[in-house]
Amino acid sequence: MTRTRTRGAGLAVLLAGFATAVSLVVASPAWAHAELVDAAPANGQIYQDSPRTLLLQFTDPVTVPPDGLRLFGPDGARIGIGAPVHRVGDDTSVEAPLNGKLADGVYTVSWRVVSSDSHPVQGAYTFTVGTPGSRPAGVTPPGDRSGDAATAYGAARWAAFAGFAVLLGTAFYLVWCWPAGARRRPARRVLWAGWGASLAAAIASGLLYGPYVADGDVAGAFDPRLLSTTWDTGLGRALGIRVALLLAAAPALVWLLNRYPDAPDRRTRWTAAAAVLSAAAALAATWSIANHSVTGEAGGFAVPVDVVHLVATSVWLGGLVALAMTHVPARDAVTLRVAVPRFSHTALVCVALIAATGLFQAWRQVGSPPTLFATAYGRVLLAKVALVVVLVAFGAAARRWVARHYGAGGNRRRGGPDPHQLYAFYRRLLAEMAVGAVVLGLSAALVAMEPARSAFAEHRSTAAPANTAAPANRAAPVPAVPTPVPFSAGSGPASRGAVLLAVFPPKVGPAQLHLSVLGPNGAPLNVPEVHAAMTLTDRDLGPIPVELQGAGGHYIGQLNLPFPGRWQAVLTVRTTETDQATVRVVVDVSA
């Protein structure tokens, strides 16, 4: 029977892998975070009269954190504006009144908003009033976005996943595999540790999310304005629901530890397991209703799929913690004989559910095979899948160990492992727990990253209104660039080459960006599409899109550089329908 089940599981994994490949090849159109699609004043436009308001229009509903919309003048100084608000009945727009008339010169708008899937999105652009002026030398823009809240919020997000896994996995293990363990002090400690970590992480996430989206520091965790912004977002409300559910679960945990029978009948065990899974699904939904699942295609189906994925992962990894930290050290041969095979079968079901739901998530968030290697999300996902494969290998070895020492279904005719064999099994469980902790960390990172589909697709369209400045003279000379920057994008005759970039003059004010795309032999390379954007990383400014004019391997773009510093030109070269490469070139801009 065990061998038949193992073969069935292997067949299921093969079919799942085949389905993954098919879904990635025949993926449907991409979807993305909120993007800026219109603005007034618009990017690159010249206005003879001073505008009265700033208006930004996005593709999806957004939330604006305090200080989410900033305006810098020609001298680099911050200009005060009114509080940004939505237009009546339109959560996709952001409008802020100007406090006075703007003098002639080049102005920079820097924006940072929170999209409907709870992730911050930012950008910048420039416009001109009257005759463009020059920036006085020696003036430095304020660096008011150099906070560390992102790191702290990431740690809280990982702690939330880990705490939930320990809480759910231990509770399920006790009601389904080891009811007598509810009376053991180590099991009680692990269960309450999971509950406490979940509650603390939820509260910490709620406090840190405001500074995170505002790109501030941890000191702003108790800022009333940031707390109000957090509560206005879907994630903030979901965190509030999670805290309430955890507090409501405390009496149920007390009952489980004090009143659950040591040897429940079949009906009681099934009822208790169903109750634990139902409560876990409600908690898991507080993640799913405020992440990538609520946007894009098949959103109504994606939320329950995400819930199942998270619950199955937590039952499996959290159950490992309960088994390794509480049950195996107890060396209770009688209960281990029943509990270990039960958990082995439970883990097999969880792996099947994780594979099935993971396929669907990969189809929605990755799309096509090239995005796995061309985007940060895809590479992190590949690392997570590789570690899950390692966990599955651990699990397969564990199932063979269980069958060898306990027999199918806890067959009492087997003598069970001796102390040395049990210790070796314990060490294997610890290794499996360590890999599981890394998997949870990668999962927490993926939640915060832009899905591969949108990250791969956003380079195919401008991220802000098109530059309306007059086209550049295509016959203008290209300044010499000392070192070409190579790129590699997939396969094919145009997959490899180099880019030459120059900004002339490399100083604050109006300038031209000259870009040449060269083939392996140094000749101009005609590619389907090229995009450019400028970012001033030290000041958290950008990306400022640059519209390129040209063809045949040479492109020119008009731009206004508002501040001096070490700018980074982000160049995306698309060589085929599915292959593209991103190249970053440092440009030193003087005052």
Secondary structure, DSSP 8 states (H G I E B T S, - for coil): -HHHHHHHHHHHHHHHHHHHHHHHHT------S--EEEEES-TT-EESS--SEEEEEESS-EE--TT-EEEE-TTS-EE-B---EEETTEEEEEEEEBSS---SEEEEEEEEEEETTS-EEEEEEEEEESS-----TT----------HHHHHHHHHHHHHHHHHHHHHHHHIIIII-GGGGGSHHHHHHHHHHHHHHHHHHHHHHHHHHHHHTT--GGGGG-HHHHHHHHHSHHHHHHHHHHHHHHHHHHHHHHHHHHS-SS--HHHHHHHHHHHHHHHHHHHHHHHTTSGGGSSTTHHHHHHHHHHHHHHHHHHHHHHHHIIIIIHHHT-HHHHHHHHHHHHHHHHHHHHHHHHHHHHHHHHHT-SHHHHHHSHHHHHHHHHHHHHHHHHHHHHHHHHHHHHHT-TTS-TTS----HHHHHHHHHHHHHHHHHHHHHHHHHHHHHHS--HHHHHHGGGS-SSS---S----TTS-----SS-EEEE-SSSTTSEEEEEEEEES-BSEEEEEEEEEE-TTSSB---SEEEEEEEEGGGTEEEEEE-EEEETTEEEEEEEE-S-EEEEEEEEEE-SSS-EEEEEEEEEEB-
